[in-house]
Amino acid sequence: MRKRIVAGNWKMNMEGVEAHTLFNALNDKNAPLDNKTVIIVSPPSIYLSEFSALKNPHIHLAAQNCSEHENGARTGDISASMLASINVDYCLVGHSERRQYYNEVDSLLKEKVDRLLDNNVSPIFCCGENLPEREQGRHFEVIQKQIENALFHLSDDEIKKITIAYEPIWAIGTGKTASAEQAQEVHAYIRSVLTEKYSSETSNQIAILYGGSCKPGNAKELFFNKDVDGGLIGGAALNFDSFSSIINAF
Ligand code: PGA
């Protein structure tokens, strides 16, 4: 069976006390959180080292970004080996905000994926179309290219270490959500792209998460779909009650 995963992407939110309060609530061994779901918290990198030292085994950490370079003179950057050295298990790669505001293109994302895998950190690879691409019916083609360009150089063993997050850009932070049917349709398509390149045995092991205004009110309906293995949650991950109810939505 595939892992089911709920990951909270805090983005550039949460200062000192609030960040610690939310993390402590999730990290509490007695927190009412479904223990069959892999829970990932992705705070701003400034908190990773401390949270890593505090964390209980039911919580995993993800960085929001890392450098494509191994180490060296890259002021302001964080390397995959640094993440590994403090036991960060996952790292987001290619979030649409990184693609859009920092010009991260597929060839760069491919390098980041490689650095992470070199260091045994699992990439959570984000893909998804913008509104014009959806309206022109080009979403399948766009997503396929993103996956091909950044991931298709990987071996069968390597691709199994990737989690994919389908995040339609028109649904991120907008309050608009893909319908359960739209999500399932794209997730099934992504799995078919992976099956064609690798095998169904391989593609069936890869978790595909949905992201884009996933909330307590729609999580159940989205996660109910056969190819939706969980969610990458932005806004609703900034509050214990809403994030925990999404975690418990399976
Ligand atoms: P959202 O963000 O849940 O606030 O739409 C999702 C994401 O960007 O990962």
Boltz pocket constraint, residues with backbone or C-beta under 6 A from the ligand:
constraints:
  - pocket:
      binder: B
      contacts: [[A, 9], [A, 167], [A, 171], [A, 172], [A, 173], [A, 174], [A, 211], [A, 212], [A, 213], [A, 214], [A, 232], [A, 233], [A, 234], [A, 235], [A, 236]]
      max_distance: 6.0
